């Protein structure tokens, strides 16, 4: 028995979801010989779903867009833009009765959704994985006291988060899932390999903040950042809100390895209410996300189109 788990890469929720699903599979399929992990990135080259990618006897997609092919056995997601259109959503609904397809856009994290299903439907205790679900809920819903707290990297778990977002490929996930199943997330975060990995990227995190400070235009409700003049491995979320606490929305265009990316966010600590569904705005341009955060990716040489979309998104956000 081989199981393939496709999940959101470079993402704590994607990693947490993979750990929780593996916990469930160990219970339901104890004779499984192999579980492999495939990380999926929201970018200009979507995951190549199909029999070559989802090649297990059991195949799961977690915290990522729905795929309608017959290879898919299990599905969990909470993004408001999980489905490409009504036909795909109807197909999902037709499979819900199988007990292996779950979608809840109200869930703070996909890991939280999987955790609830494990406990309520399968009556399986989570044990120390409860703390991992709690951490994923906080991170994915930005449930921090302030932007300062969200960007604080002084704790072991915050450093672990930065390492996951920076290094979260297939091999990293396979290594970390095993550790998260053995140890509470706090103890995994304190492992020497995580401490060393964070030390290697700490300066890069600071460089990102400095770059954002130099390249951001404050337009009142919307702050616009264009950092396409050089590449960053990841974007530090919430940087704009730390620098511009009175803002309502941030729109950042930058370079990551292999792509240009627009990141949108709503400032949960700002003085104004949210009037836009950011995930839906991103879906208009081929991206997706949640109500309060979203993204759109482009090929690395498509700078003109990326800047055009950036301008159109800012215009949408500036409307009442």
C-alpha positions as CSV (number, residue, x, y, z in Angstrom):
1,X,0.0,0.0,0.0
2,X,1.5,3.3,-1.1
3,X,0.0,6.7,-0.1
4,X,0.8,10.0,-1.8
5,X,0.1,13.2,0.1
6,X,0.1,16.4,-1.9
7,X,0.0,19.5,0.3
8,X,0.8,23.2,0.3
9,X,4.5,23.7,0.4
10,X,6.6,26.3,2.2
11,X,3.6,26.6,4.6
12,X,3.1,25.7,8.2
13,X,-0.5,24.8,7.6
14,X,0.5,22.5,4.7
15,X,3.1,20.8,6.8
16,X,0.7,20.5,9.8
17,X,-2.0,19.1,7.6
18,X,0.4,16.4,6.2
19,X,1.3,15.4,9.8
20,X,-2.3,15.1,10.8
21,X,-3.4,13.2,7.7
22,X,-0.4,10.8,8.2
23,X,-1.6,10.3,11.8
24,X,-5.1,9.3,10.4
25,X,-3.6,7.0,7.7
26,X,-1.5,5.2,10.3
27,X,-4.7,4.4,12.1
28,X,-6.8,3.5,9.0
29,X,-4.1,1.8,6.9
30,X,-1.6,0.3,9.4
31,X,-0.1,-2.0,6.7
32,X,1.0,1.0,4.5
33,X,4.5,0.4,3.2
34,X,5.2,3.9,2.1
35,X,3.9,7.5,2.4
36,X,5.4,10.1,0.1
37,X,4.9,13.9,0.3
38,X,4.5,16.2,-2.7
39,X,4.6,20.0,-1.9
40,X,2.5,22.2,-4.1
41,X,3.1,25.9,-4.6
42,X,0.6,28.5,-5.8
43,X,2.5,29.9,-8.8
44,X,2.6,30.2,-12.6
45,X,3.2,26.5,-13.0
46,X,0.4,24.7,-11.0
47,X,1.0,21.2,-9.5
48,X,0.9,18.7,-12.4
49,X,-1.9,16.6,-10.9
50,X,-2.5,13.3,-12.7
51,X,-1.5,9.7,-12.4
52,X,2.2,10.5,-12.6
53,X,1.9,12.9,-9.7
54,X,-0.8,11.3,-7.6
55,X,0.7,7.8,-8.0
56,X,-0.3,6.1,-4.8
57,X,-2.9,3.5,-4.1
58,X,-4.3,6.3,-1.9
59,X,-3.9,9.9,-2.9
60,X,-4.7,13.0,-0.9
61,X,-4.6,16.7,-1.6
62,X,-4.4,19.0,1.5
63,X,-4.6,22.8,1.9
64,X,-4.6,23.2,-1.9
65,X,-6.9,23.6,-4.9
66,X,-9.3,20.8,-5.7
67,X,-8.5,18.3,-8.5
68,X,-11.3,16.5,-10.2
69,X,-9.4,13.5,-11.5
70,X,-10.2,9.9,-10.5
71,X,-6.8,9.5,-8.8
72,X,-7.9,11.6,-5.9
73,X,-9.0,9.6,-2.8
74,X,-9.0,12.2,0.0
75,X,-9.4,16.0,0.0
76,X,-9.2,18.6,2.7
77,X,-9.1,22.4,2.2
78,X,-10.3,25.7,3.7
79,X,-9.4,28.3,1.0
80,X,-12.4,30.3,-0.3
81,X,-10.9,29.8,-3.8
82,X,-10.5,26.0,-3.6
83,X,-12.6,25.4,-6.7
84,X,-12.0,26.8,-10.2
85,X,-15.7,27.1,-10.9
86,X,-19.3,25.8,-10.2
87,X,-18.8,22.5,-12.1
88,X,-15.8,21.6,-10.0
89,X,-17.6,22.5,-6.8
90,X,-20.6,20.3,-7.8
91,X,-18.2,17.4,-8.5
92,X,-16.7,17.8,-5.0
93,X,-20.2,17.8,-3.5
94,X,-21.1,14.6,-5.3
95,X,-18.2,12.9,-3.6
96,X,-18.8,14.2,-0.1
97,X,-20.8,11.2,0.9
98,X,-17.7,9.0,0.5
99,X,-16.6,10.5,3.9
100,X,-13.2,11.4,2.4
101,X,-13.8,14.8,1.0
102,X,-13.9,17.8,3.3
103,X,-14.1,21.6,2.7
104,X,-14.8,24.3,5.3
105,X,-13.8,27.9,4.4
106,X,-14.7,29.0,8.0
107,X,-11.9,26.8,9.4
108,X,-8.9,28.9,10.7
109,X,-6.6,26.3,9.2
110,X,-6.7,23.2,7.1
111,X,-4.9,21.4,9.9
112,X,-7.8,22.4,12.2
113,X,-10.3,20.9,9.8
114,X,-8.4,17.6,9.6
115,X,-8.1,17.5,13.4
116,X,-11.8,17.9,13.8
117,X,-12.6,15.2,11.4
118,X,-10.1,12.9,13.0
119,X,-11.6,13.4,16.5
120,X,-15.3,13.6,15.5
121,X,-15.7,11.1,12.7
122,X,-13.0,8.6,13.5
123,X,-12.9,9.1,17.3
124,X,-9.1,9.1,17.2
125,X,-7.3,11.2,19.8
126,X,-4.7,13.7,18.5
127,X,-2.5,13.5,21.6
128,X,0.4,16.0,21.3
129,X,-0.8,17.0,17.8
130,X,-3.4,19.2,19.5
131,X,-0.6,21.8,20.1
132,X,0.3,21.7,16.3
133,X,-3.3,22.4,15.4
134,X,-3.4,25.3,17.8
135,X,-0.2,26.7,16.3
136,X,-1.5,26.3,12.7
137,X,-4.8,28.0,13.6
138,X,-2.9,31.0,15.0
139,X,-0.5,31.4,12.0
140,X,-3.0,30.8,9.2
141,X,-5.6,33.1,10.6
142,X,-3.1,35.7,11.7
143,X,-4.5,35.6,15.3
144,X,-1.7,37.6,16.8
145,X,-2.0,40.5,19.2
146,X,-0.1,42.9,17.0
147,X,2.1,43.1,13.9
148,X,5.1,43.3,16.2
149,X,4.0,39.9,17.7
150,X,3.4,38.5,14.3
151,X,7.0,39.4,13.1
152,X,8.7,38.5,16.4
153,X,11.3,35.7,15.7
154,X,12.6,35.4,19.3
155,X,10.8,32.2,20.2
156,X,11.6,28.7,19.0
157,X,8.2,28.2,17.3
158,X,8.5,31.5,15.5
159,X,11.9,30.5,14.1
160,X,10.5,27.1,13.1
161,X,7.7,28.9,11.2
162,X,10.3,30.9,9.3
163,X,12.3,27.8,8.5
164,X,9.2,26.0,7.2
165,X,8.3,29.0,5.0
166,X,11.8,29.1,3.6
167,X,12.8,25.4,3.3
168,X,9.4,23.7,2.9
169,X,10.0,21.3,-0.1
170,X,9.3,17.6,-0.4
171,X,12.4,16.3,1.5
172,X,12.0,18.8,4.3
173,X,8.3,17.9,4.8
174,X,9.1,14.2,4.8
175,X,11.7,14.8,7.5
176,X,9.5,17.1,9.6
177,X,6.3,15.0,9.4
178,X,8.1,12.2,11.1
179,X,9.4,14.4,13.8
180,X,6.1,16.1,14.4
181,X,4.4,12.7,14.8
182,X,7.0,11.8,17.5
183,X,7.3,15.1,19.4
184,X,5.2,18.2,20.3
185,X,5.8,21.1,18.0
186,X,7.6,23.1,20.7
187,X,10.2,20.3,21.0
188,X,10.6,20.0,17.2
189,X,11.1,23.8,17.1
190,X,13.9,23.4,19.6
191,X,15.9,20.8,17.7
192,X,19.4,21.8,16.7
193,X,18.7,21.4,13.0
194,X,15.9,24.0,13.2
195,X,18.1,26.4,15.2
196,X,20.9,26.0,12.6
197,X,18.5,26.4,9.7
198,X,17.1,29.6,11.2
199,X,20.6,31.0,11.8
200,X,21.2,30.6,8.0
201,X,18.2,32.7,7.1
202,X,18.0,35.3,9.9
203,X,19.9,38.0,8.0
204,X,17.7,37.5,5.0
205,X,14.6,38.1,7.1
206,X,16.0,41.4,8.2
207,X,17.0,42.3,4.7
208,X,13.5,41.8,3.5
209,X,12.1,44.2,6.1
210,X,14.6,46.8,5.1
211,X,13.8,46.3,1.4
212,X,10.1,46.8,2.1
213,X,10.8,50.0,4.0
214,X,12.7,51.4,1.1
215,X,10.2,50.4,-1.6
216,X,6.8,51.1,-0.2
217,X,4.3,53.8,-1.2
218,X,1.8,54.8,1.4
219,X,-1.6,55.6,-0.2
220,X,-3.6,55.8,3.0
221,X,-5.8,52.8,3.1
222,X,-3.6,50.8,0.7
223,X,0.2,50.5,0.9
224,X,2.0,49.4,-2.2
225,X,5.4,47.7,-2.3
226,X,7.4,46.9,-5.4
227,X,10.5,44.9,-4.6
228,X,11.1,43.4,-8.0
229,X,14.6,44.8,-8.3
230,X,15.9,41.7,-6.5
231,X,14.9,38.2,-5.4
232,X,13.8,37.0,-2.0
233,X,13.3,33.4,-1.1
234,X,10.1,34.2,0.9
235,X,8.1,37.2,1.9
236,X,7.8,38.0,5.6
237,X,4.1,38.4,6.2
238,X,2.8,41.5,8.1
239,X,5.9,43.6,7.3
240,X,3.7,46.4,5.8
241,X,1.5,46.5,8.9
242,X,4.4,46.9,11.2
243,X,5.8,49.8,9.1
244,X,2.3,51.4,8.3
245,X,0.0,50.5,11.2
246,X,-2.8,52.8,9.9
247,X,-3.1,51.0,6.6
248,X,-6.1,48.7,5.7
249,X,-4.6,46.7,2.8
250,X,-1.1,45.8,1.7
251,X,-0.2,44.9,-1.9
252,X,3.3,43.6,-2.5
253,X,4.9,42.6,-5.8
254,X,8.2,40.8,-5.5
255,X,10.5,38.1,-6.9
256,X,10.7,34.7,-5.5
257,X,12.7,31.8,-7.1
258,X,11.1,31.0,-10.4
259,X,8.3,33.5,-10.3
260,X,6.9,37.0,-9.7
261,X,4.3,37.1,-7.0
262,X,1.7,39.6,-5.8
263,X,0.7,39.2,-2.2
264,X,-2.4,40.9,-0.8
265,X,-3.4,41.2,2.8
266,X,-5.9,42.9,5.2
267,X,-4.4,44.6,8.3
268,X,-6.2,42.9,11.2
269,X,-4.8,45.5,13.6
270,X,-5.7,48.6,11.5
271,X,-8.4,51.2,12.2
272,X,-10.7,50.4,9.3
273,X,-13.1,47.5,8.5
274,X,-12.5,45.1,5.5
275,X,-14.8,45.7,2.5
276,X,-13.2,43.3,0.0
277,X,-12.8,39.5,-0.4
278,X,-9.1,39.3,-1.2
279,X,-9.1,35.7,-2.3
280,X,-11.8,36.4,-4.9
281,X,-9.9,39.5,-6.2
282,X,-6.9,37.3,-6.7
283,X,-8.9,34.6,-8.4
284,X,-9.9,37.2,-11.1
285,X,-6.2,37.2,-12.1
286,X,-5.5,33.5,-11.8
287,X,-4.6,33.4,-8.2
288,X,-6.6,32.7,-5.0
289,X,-6.6,32.7,-1.2
290,X,-8.8,33.6,1.7
291,X,-11.1,36.5,2.6
292,X,-8.2,38.4,4.3
293,X,-5.1,37.2,2.3
294,X,-4.4,36.2,-1.3
295,X,-1.8,35.9,-4.0
296,X,-1.2,35.8,-7.7
297,X,1.9,34.4,-9.4
298,X,3.5,35.1,-12.8
299,X,6.4,33.8,-14.8
300,X,9.6,35.5,-13.8
301,X,9.9,37.5,-17.0
302,X,6.3,38.7,-17.1
303,X,7.0,41.9,-15.3
304,X,4.7,44.1,-17.4
305,X,1.7,42.0,-16.8
306,X,2.5,41.6,-13.1
307,X,2.7,45.4,-12.7
308,X,-0.5,45.9,-14.7
309,X,-2.4,43.5,-12.4
310,X,-0.8,45.2,-9.4
311,X,-2.3,48.5,-10.6
312,X,-5.7,47.0,-11.2
313,X,-5.8,45.4,-7.8
314,X,-4.9,48.6,-6.1
315,X,-7.7,50.4,-7.9
316,X,-10.2,47.7,-6.7
317,X,-9.0,48.0,-3.1
318,X,-9.3,51.8,-3.2
319,X,-13.0,51.6,-4.1
320,X,-15.4,51.9,-1.2
